[in-house]
């Protein structure tokens, strides 16, 4: 028993003696804070959407007779999505074409050629009769002037010439009317041919069939949706840029994207559209970027984290990422001066490779600990390893 009733612990040291012992020095490596220019970026988020999406509808009524595509089928522009029975519209197209050809033959128009009224048989015949009657009248005029023809015969010749001229005008009017009928017949023929073509419902652009909404045997009317097609290469992404960064955003600027489905993979694109005005409620700018999707890995609906690079580089203070420790949400580094470590709360910026930008709390040239950082406390004794 020692004096004062205190018992010696193992090793012969009291608790007071243990508390007074200095903490062992922590071996660390250091690196200086350096300054170099970096290209900063704006980090924004958005959702990928299809470049184009169309709900394709039937343009005529009829029964579905073929559906050569399924959900997920890749189609080219003009590929057949569904076929509608064509018997009725096919007959109507033949009838309309026959009517147009009949009128063309009547008007002496060959193979859809130019209409020339004097080539119409009825007009040509009436013209010849009118010219003959006019010639007879002119001869009668000469004879009556020489008193070699009676007035009655002269009047008869004049009447015949007038009648022939009127018949010629009537023939021309009739031909003009026939030509207008031909134009109407040709218009009906065009509509009939279109109806026949509309029995084949085609993809409006290259893409993927999202849904097929009809089956063989279904009866559709004009406007019935038969399939949904989306273009997935490239994809769009709408991004919201805060007001303070809008000077760094312009059409054509490069954009890199990351999605949760492929951690670590980078997808590249460019800004295609910049809104002419900010959204009043958020004071933010809406921009739209497009990203290539040749391999089809990206899907509409993916949430994307995007980075828009600034146009020029600016100087930044950088330290190794290993030097930064997050404590209670605050980034900290340990400044090594002599054999002591000083804790410094800093503000960090962007990550550049294996370095981190420090925007405040550190000056260029200060040495920071880069190893065993988790073992350090403010004022800790350190040994710098060379």
Secondary structure, DSSP 4 states (H G I P E B T S, - for coil): --GGGPPP-GGG--HHHHHTSPPPPEEE-EEE-EEEEE--EEEEEEEEEEEEEEEEE-SS-EEEEE----TT-EE-TT-EEEEE--HHHHHHHHHHHHHHHHHHHHTT--TT----GGGSHHHHHHHHHHHHHHHHHHHHHHHHHTT-S-HHHHHHHHHHHHHHHHHHHHHHHHHHHHHHHHHHHHHHHHHHHHHHHTTEEE-SSSEEEEEE---TT-EE-TT-EEEEEEEEEEEEEEEEEEGGGGGG--TT-EEEEEEGGGTT--EEEEEEEEEEEEETTTTEEEEEEEE--TT----TT-EEEEEEE-SS-EEEEEEEGGG-EEETTEEEEEEEETTEEEEEE-EEEEEETTEEEEEES--TT-EEE-SSGGG--TT-BEEE--
